[in-house]
Amino acid sequence: MTGPIWSVAFSPDGRTLAATTDDGVAGLWNLNVDAAIRRICKSSAGALSRQQWKRHIPQLPYTPPRPGG
């Protein structure tokens, strides 16, 4: 979606957000937190080496995302 958002609505169960732009493009977003965590972990696994982690976020122990979430 690139245009201004025209309208938004939540599904009755609150797990999906729908939005439309003023040019009629629609988008759906899954709001399930567990699904989001799995998707983020899967797509970012191996993104930071131990050395990169230490350089960018030294205040946290090295716990890289796992492929399975």
C-alpha positions, 0 to 999 in steps of 0.5 A: 500500500502506498497511497493515503489510507482511506479506511481501516477495520478490525475483523470481529475476532480482532486478529486481522486488520484490513485497510484500503487506500483512496485509490481502492488498494486493499491490504490485510494484516495478521495481528496474531503475535505468535505468528508475527514472532515466527515470521520475524524469526524465520526471516531474520535467522542468521542476520547478525553474527555474534560480532555484529550483535556485540557491536550493535546491541552490547547491552543484551546477551547474544540470542539470535533468532531461530529459524523456527521462531 
